[in-house]
Amino acid sequence: MNINVEGYRVVVTAGARGIGRAIVNAFVASGANVHLCDIDETALGACLTAVSGTTGTVCDVGNPQQVDQMMTEAIETLGGIDVLVNNAGIAGPAGPIESVTQESLLDCLNVNLGSQFYTAKHAIPLMKAQRRGSIINIASTAGQYGFPWRSPYCTSKWAIIGLTKTMAMELGEFNIRANVICPGSINNKRMEHVIQLEHEVTGNSKEQVREGFLKQVSMNTFIDPEEIANMALFIASPLGRHISGQALAVDGHTETMRN
Ligand SMILES: NC(=O)c1ccc[n+]([C@@H]2O[C@H](COP(=O)([O-])OP(=O)(O)OC[C@H]3O[C@@H](n4cnc5c(N)ncnc54)[C@H](O)[C@@H]3O)[C@@H](O)[C@H]2O)c1
């Protein structure tokens, strides 16, 4: 099976580290031209140096003006856009629902969900004009289950699935596809942070929390960032040309989100 995305013009949000970085690496390795953004200037610079041929913009995706500037730069630099990967997402607050402040709720919804509207607004008119495009929104298995003590995050990830299915319906006639990838627990620093948050809320040891996350999954495993990148590459490539409106979990099969 040959995945060919040679010359594809790809924008990846929050691409300097973690899953985003694995997505950048995978598309570049398969011949695509990638423009990425990240809120962290140092991490972005390090990524642009390490992955030759990439370009990038410092951008907080929760800030619509910064997204306008980033998308304008990306589209100018790439000469258009074929694939938009909305990867950015923050963990949001951890705690019982009654402890969630308006500020922390709106911040989480704005970065995780709002950003996907802000970027799509720029990509869709161009994709419609060329009658081709693929939008890949990163949610989570938290978008398919309840997730105790992480209500803003969980809510934002469910909303991403609703947004994406609506995108698929509005855009299908223009040969534009929209899909969600739902990663399970990932082998990376972010998951260490999530384990730390749950340890603080529940008082359970970090080892118990980790075991709890593993037990939720039939295959008893965490997932490597590269596995999410491989799915993104497949969906975006000609091999995925009729995959649209789907929420595709890469998670070793989550049975429950309750530890
Ligand atoms: N790590 C997991 O276990 C896991 C599981 C399911 C879903 N996800 C989702 O996958 C996506 C990527 O997760 P990750 O683990 O790679 O994240 P991460 O925490 O490792 O962060 C990746 C990058 O995001 C950047 N970033 C943070 N806030 C930003 C902002 N406002 N604007 C632009 N860039 C910003 C960071 O600087 C960092 O370089 C997120 O949407 C996340 O919710 C992650």
The ligand as an SDF file (V2000), in Angstrom:
LIG
                    3D

 44 48  0  0  0  0  0  0  0  0999 V2000
   -2.1910   13.0870   24.7820 N   0  0  0  0  0  0  0  0  0  0  0  0
   -3.2880   12.3550   24.8610 C   0  0  0  0  0  0  0  0  0  0  0  0
   -3.3170   11.3570   25.6080 O   0  0  0  0  0  0  0  0  0  0  0  0
   -4.4870   12.6920   24.0060 C   0  0  0  0  0  0  0  0  0  0  0  0
   -5.5700   11.7970   24.0360 C   0  0  0  0  0  0  0  0  0  0  0  0
   -6.6970   12.1050   23.2750 C   0  0  0  0  0  0  0  0  0  0  0  0
   -6.7390   13.2590   22.5160 C   0  0  0  0  0  0  0  0  0  0  0  0
   -5.6730   14.1010   22.5080 N   0  0  0  0  0  0  0  0  0  0  0  0
   -5.7860   15.3200   21.6920 C   0  0  0  0  0  0  0  0  0  0  0  0
   -4.7690   15.3460   20.7180 O   0  0  0  0  0  0  0  0  0  0  0  0
   -4.3900   16.7060   20.4410 C   0  0  0  0  0  0  0  0  0  0  0  0
   -2.8980   16.8720   20.6280 C   0  0  0  0  0  0  0  0  0  0  0  0
   -2.5560   16.4130   21.9240 O   0  0  0  0  0  0  0  0  0  0  0  0
   -1.0370   16.3090   22.4360 P   0  0  0  0  0  0  0  0  0  0  0  0
   -1.0330   15.2420   23.4800 O   0  0  0  0  0  0  0  0  0  0  0  0
   -0.1000   16.2060   21.3190 O   0  0  0  0  0  0  0  0  0  0  0  0
   -0.9190   17.7450   23.1450 O   0  0  0  0  0  0  0  0  0  0  0  0
    0.3180   18.4530   23.8640 P   0  0  0  0  0  0  0  0  0  0  0  0
   -0.1850   18.8990   25.1990 O   0  0  0  0  0  0  0  0  0  0  0  0
    1.5070   17.5560   23.8190 O   0  0  0  0  0  0  0  0  0  0  0  0
    0.5120   19.7830   23.0100 O   0  0  0  0  0  0  0  0  0  0  0  0
    0.9550   19.7870   21.6850 C   0  0  0  0  0  0  0  0  0  0  0  0
    1.2730   21.2040   21.2860 C   0  0  0  0  0  0  0  0  0  0  0  0
    0.1400   22.0850   21.4570 O   0  0  0  0  0  0  0  0  0  0  0  0
    0.6410   23.3900   21.6380 C   0  0  0  0  0  0  0  0  0  0  0  0
   -0.4410   24.2750   22.1080 N   0  0  0  0  0  0  0  0  0  0  0  0
   -1.0500   24.2820   23.3110 C   0  0  0  0  0  0  0  0  0  0  0  0
   -1.9890   25.2570   23.3690 N   0  0  0  0  0  0  0  0  0  0  0  0
   -1.9790   25.8690   22.1460 C   0  0  0  0  0  0  0  0  0  0  0  0
   -2.7110   26.9630   21.5880 C   0  0  0  0  0  0  0  0  0  0  0  0
   -3.6460   27.6040   22.3020 N   0  0  0  0  0  0  0  0  0  0  0  0
   -2.4450   27.3480   20.3210 N   0  0  0  0  0  0  0  0  0  0  0  0
   -1.4970   26.7030   19.5910 C   0  0  0  0  0  0  0  0  0  0  0  0
   -0.7590   25.6760   20.0740 N   0  0  0  0  0  0  0  0  0  0  0  0
   -1.0030   25.2620   21.3380 C   0  0  0  0  0  0  0  0  0  0  0  0
    1.7680   23.1570   22.6390 C   0  0  0  0  0  0  0  0  0  0  0  0
    2.6730   24.2530   22.6830 O   0  0  0  0  0  0  0  0  0  0  0  0
    2.4000   21.8680   22.1070 C   0  0  0  0  0  0  0  0  0  0  0  0
    3.4980   22.1150   21.2650 O   0  0  0  0  0  0  0  0  0  0  0  0
   -5.2370   17.5680   21.3910 C   0  0  0  0  0  0  0  0  0  0  0  0
   -6.3910   18.0270   20.7090 O   0  0  0  0  0  0  0  0  0  0  0  0
   -5.6310   16.6000   22.4860 C   0  0  0  0  0  0  0  0  0  0  0  0
   -6.8170   16.9730   23.1650 O   0  0  0  0  0  0  0  0  0  0  0  0
   -4.5470   13.8430   23.2280 C   0  0  0  0  0  0  0  0  0  0  0  0
  1  2  1  0
  2  3  2  0
  2  4  1  0
  4  5  1  0
  4 44  2  0
  5  6  2  0
  6  7  1  0
  7  8  2  0
  8  9  1  0
  8 44  1  0
  9 10  1  0
  9 42  1  0
 10 11  1  0
 11 12  1  0
 11 40  1  0
 12 13  1  0
 13 14  1  0
 14 15  2  0
 14 16  1  0
 14 17  1  0
 17 18  1  0
 18 19  2  0
 18 20  1  0
 18 21  1  0
 21 22  1  0
 22 23  1  0
 23 24  1  0
 23 38  1  0
 24 25  1  0
 25 26  1  0
 25 36  1  0
 26 27  1  0
 26 35  1  0
 27 28  2  0
 28 29  1  0
 29 30  1  0
 29 35  2  0
 30 31  1  0
 30 32  2  0
 32 33  1  0
 33 34  2  0
 34 35  1  0
 36 37  1  0
 36 38  1  0
 38 39  1  0
 40 41  1  0
 40 42  1  0
 42 43  1  0
M  CHG  2   8   1  16  -1
M  END
$$$$
